[in-house]
Amino acid sequence: MKEPAIIKAHTSHVTTVLFSNDSQILVSAGMDNTVKLWSVASWDLIRTLEGHENSVNALSLFPDGKTLATGSTDTTVRIWSFPAGELLRTLTGHKKTVAEVAISPDGALLASASYDSKVILWSIASGEGLATLREHKKNVVAVAFSTDGKTLATGGLGDDIFLWSVPAGELLRRLSGHKTAVGSLAFSSDGRYLASAGYEQTVKLWSTEDWTLVRTIELPSRAGFLAFSPDSKTIAVGTEYKVLLWSVDDEIPLEELPVKAKGVYGLAFSPDGRWLALAAADKRVRIWELM
């Protein structure tokens, strides 16, 4: 694989990244309180979104690609027009850091995970909280909607993954197997799997048909963030100083991408499958061309 393109993106740690739905814009967020939009064609800066008062930790695009949600250590979730960057709404309800946000597949709901041990389900139409999920006892750092939009998975400090009905917010099930904490959750686009990254240096794949554990992938160091490729055939996992690519169906390691930074944070595949972007603690975004 070619050497990655490198963007000196932020003045502090880059916390997370995502691509626009048409794969033409890369979005990065950082501990410098900003969100930045980059042209995929040239990797030049298009726009900087300012307004958060502390680190921006989470990004999620609406299905129509016209609206962006951000979550911050300032305890707020903000909704922006995309790519224009006009602030449309600020959601307040958490008392501590918002670590992750996710948009439901139909664009009607937003889920926010916080260090206040709560997950809030918000109505996009009204901007009001519909349900507060309180089963977690410590920091919640990961949320993900299933591809059919009927289930929300949540995780954080503590061993278990919680599965909730949507939009009612009723607890359906606990998935046990990790130790200490779950740092990242992702559903495959084909709807077959939920992947979870644990602090005990494993990634686990769960069947969404019956929620049984399908496979455990052992890692050389603690897992950070993970992401499925658009075709659901590959999973990317960030660990210290590297990104690992694995075949989903047969547990074959495909590639090891070295990173000159211990802090490896958000990962994102472009929807067209061409690019893999990584947010890192050295203030840089790295982008590998996969096709």
C-alpha positions in Angstrom: 0.0 0.0 0.0 1.2 3.5 -0.8 2.4 5.9 1.9 -0.5 7.8 3.4 -1.3 11.4 2.6 -0.7 13.4 5.8 -2.6 16.6 6.8 -1.4 18.8 9.6 -5.0 19.2 10.6 -5.2 20.6 14.2 -3.2 22.4 16.8 -3.8 19.6 19.3 -4.8 15.9 19.2 -7.1 14.9 16.3 -10.0 13.0 17.9 -12.1 11.6 15.1 -12.7 11.7 11.3 -15.4 10.9 8.8 -16.1 11.3 5.1 -19.1 13.0 3.5 -21.6 10.7 1.9 -20.3 11.4 -1.6 -16.7 10.8 -0.4 -15.6 14.3 -1.6 -15.1 15.9 1.8 -13.1 14.6 4.8 -14.1 16.0 8.2 -11.8 16.1 11.2 -12.4 17.1 14.8 -9.8 18.0 17.5 -8.9 19.0 21.0 -8.4 22.5 19.7 -12.3 22.9 19.9 -12.7 22.9 16.1 -14.1 20.9 13.2 -12.4 21.1 9.8 -13.6 20.2 6.4 -11.0 19.1 3.8 -11.2 18.6 0.0 -10.6 15.0 -0.9 -9.4 16.0 -4.3 -6.5 18.1 -3.0 -6.6 17.7 0.9 -6.8 21.5 1.1 -8.8 23.1 3.9 -12.4 24.1 2.9 -13.8 25.4 6.1 -13.4 25.5 9.9 -16.4 25.2 12.2 -16.0 27.0 15.5 -18.4 27.3 18.4 -17.6 24.4 20.8 -15.9 25.6 24.0 -13.8 22.5 24.5 -12.5 19.4 22.7 -14.7 18.1 19.9 -14.8 14.3 20.3 -17.5 13.0 18.0 -18.9 13.4 14.5 -21.9 12.0 12.7 -23.5 12.8 9.4 -27.2 12.6 8.7 -28.3 10.1 6.0 -29.1 13.0 3.6 -25.5 14.3 3.9 -26.7 17.8 4.5 -26.4 18.0 8.3 -23.6 17.2 10.7 -23.7 16.5 14.4 -20.8 17.1 16.8 -20.2 16.1 20.5 -17.9 17.9 22.8 -16.2 18.0 26.2 -18.2 21.2 26.7 -21.2 18.8 27.4 -23.1 19.9 24.3 -24.2 18.3 21.0 -24.3 20.8 18.1 -26.1 20.4 14.8 -24.6 22.1 11.7 -25.6 22.5 8.1 -23.2 20.6 5.9 -21.0 21.6 4.3 -21.9 25.3 4.8 -21.2 25.0 8.6 -24.0 27.1 9.9 -24.9 26.2 13.5 -28.5 25.1 13.5 -29.1 23.9 17.0 -27.4 23.2 20.3 -28.6 20.2 22.4 -28.0 20.5 26.2 -28.8 17.7 28.6 -25.5 16.1 29.6 -23.5 17.1 32.7 -20.1 15.9 31.5 -18.1 15.2 28.3 -20.1 14.0 25.3 -17.8 11.2 23.9 -19.8 9.9 20.9 -22.8 10.7 18.8 -24.7 8.6 16.3 -27.6 9.3 13.9 -30.3 6.7 13.2 -30.5 5.4 9.6 -33.8 7.3 9.0 -32.3 10.5 10.3 -35.0 11.0 12.9 -33.0 10.3 16.1 -29.6 11.2 17.6 -28.0 9.2 20.3 -25.3 10.9 22.5 -23.0 9.1 24.9 -21.5 10.9 27.9 -19.1 10.6 30.8 -22.1 11.3 33.0 -23.0 7.6 32.5 -26.1 8.4 30.4 -27.1 8.0 26.8 -29.8 10.4 25.5 -32.0 9.7 22.6 -32.9 13.0 20.9 -35.7 13.8 18.5 -34.2 15.6 15.5 -37.5 17.2 14.6 -38.1 18.8 18.1 -34.6 18.9 19.5 -36.0 17.3 22.7 -34.7 14.2 24.6 -37.1 11.3 24.1 -35.4 8.8 26.4 -32.5 8.8 28.8 -30.7 5.4 29.1 -29.3 5.0 32.6 -28.1 1.4 32.9 -24.4 2.3 32.6 -22.7 3.1 35.9 -19.6 4.9 34.5 -18.4 6.7 31.4 -20.3 5.8 28.2 -18.0 6.3 25.1 -19.6 4.3 22.3 -23.0 4.3 20.6 -24.1 2.7 17.3 -27.5 2.2 15.6 -28.1 -1.1 13.9 -28.6 -0.9 10.1 -32.4 -1.4 10.4 -32.6 1.4 13.1 -34.4 -0.8 15.6 -31.5 -1.4 18.0 -29.0 0.9 19.7 -25.7 -0.6 21.1 -23.9 1.3 23.8 -20.6 0.7 25.7 -18.0 2.3 27.9 -16.3 1.7 31.2 -17.6 -1.6 32.4 -17.6 -5.1 30.9 -20.9 -5.2 29.1 -22.4 -4.0 25.9 -26.0 -2.9 26.3 -28.6 -3.3 23.5 -31.7 -1.0 23.6 -34.9 -0.9 21.6 -35.4 2.2 19.4 -37.1 4.6 19.9 -38.5 3.4 23.2 -35.1 3.0 24.9 -36.0 -0.2 26.6 -33.1 -2.5 27.6 -33.1 -5.6 25.5 -29.9 -7.5 26.3 -26.4 -7.4 27.7 -23.5 -8.8 25.7 -20.7 -10.0 28.1 -17.2 -10.9 27.2 -15.0 -7.8 27.4 -13.0 -6.8 30.5 -12.7 -3.4 32.0 -14.1 -1.3 29.1 -15.5 -1.2 25.6 -14.0 1.7 23.6 -15.7 1.5 20.2 -18.8 -0.1 18.5 -19.7 -0.5 14.9 -22.4 -2.4 12.9 -21.4 -3.8 9.5 -23.3 -2.2 6.6 -24.8 -5.6 5.6 -26.3 -5.8 9.0 -24.7 -9.1 9.9 -22.3 -8.1 12.7 -21.7 -5.8 15.6 -18.0 -5.3 16.3 -16.7 -4.2 19.7 -13.2 -3.1 20.7 -12.2 -4.0 24.3 -9.4 -2.6 26.5 -8.2 -6.2 27.1 -6.7 -6.1 23.6 -9.5 -7.9 21.6 -12.1 -7.1 19.0 -15.2 -9.2 19.2 -17.7 -9.9 16.4 -21.3 -10.6 17.4 -24.0 -12.0 15.2 -27.0 -9.6 15.0 -29.3 -12.6 14.2 -29.0 -14.1 17.7 -26.3 -11.9 19.4 -24.0 -14.8 19.9 -20.2 -14.2 19.8 -18.9 -15.2 16.4 -15.2 -14.5 16.7 -12.6 -12.9 18.9 -9.6 -11.2 17.3 -6.5 -10.9 19.6 -4.6 -7.7 19.2 -0.9 -6.8 20.0 -2.0 -3.9 22.1 -5.2 -2.2 23.4 -7.8 -1.5 20.8 -8.8 2.0 20.2 -11.4 2.7 17.4 -12.7 0.4 14.8 -14.5 0.7 11.5 -16.1 -1.6 8.9 -15.3 -1.1 5.2 -18.4 -0.2 3.1 -18.6 -3.7 1.6 -18.5 -5.2 5.2 -15.6 -7.4 4.2 -12.8 -5.7 6.1 -12.5 -4.3 9.6 -9.9 -1.7 10.5 -8.7 -1.4 14.1 -6.5 1.3 15.6 -3.9 0.2 18.1 -0.7 1.8 19.4 1.5 3.0 16.5 -0.5 1.1 13.9 -3.7 0.3 12.1 -4.6 -3.3 11.5 -6.9 -4.5 8.7 -8.6 -7.9 9.1 -10.8 -10.0 6.8 -14.2 -10.1 8.6 -15.3 -13.6 7.5 -12.2 -15.6 8.0 -10.1 -13.7 10.6 -7.2 -13.3 8.2 -4.9 -10.3 8.9 -4.7 -8.3 5.6 -2.5 -5.4 6.3 -0.6 -3.6 9.0 -0.3 0.2 8.6 2.5 1.8 10.7 1.7 5.1 12.4 4.3 7.4 14.0 2.0 8.2 16.9 1.1 6.2 20.0 -2.3 7.8 20.3 -4.4 6.4 17.5 -8.0 7.6 17.6 -10.9 7.7 15.1 -11.0 5.7 11.9 -13.2 6.1 8.8 -13.6 4.5 5.4 -14.9 6.7 2.6 -18.3 5.4 1.4 -16.8 4.7 -2.0 -14.2 2.4 -0.4 -11.2 4.3 -1.8 -9.8 5.9 1.3 -9.1 5.0 5.0 -8.6 8.0 7.3 -7.0 8.0 10.7 -7.1 10.7 13.5 -4.0 10.7 15.7 -2.5 12.4 18.8 0.3 14.0 16.8 -2.2 16.6 15.4 -2.3 14.9 12.0 -4.8 13.0 9.9 -3.4 10.2 7.7 -5.2 9.0 4.6 -4.4 5.7 2.8 -5.6 5.0 -0.7 -7.1 1.5 -0.8 -8.1 1.2 -4.4 
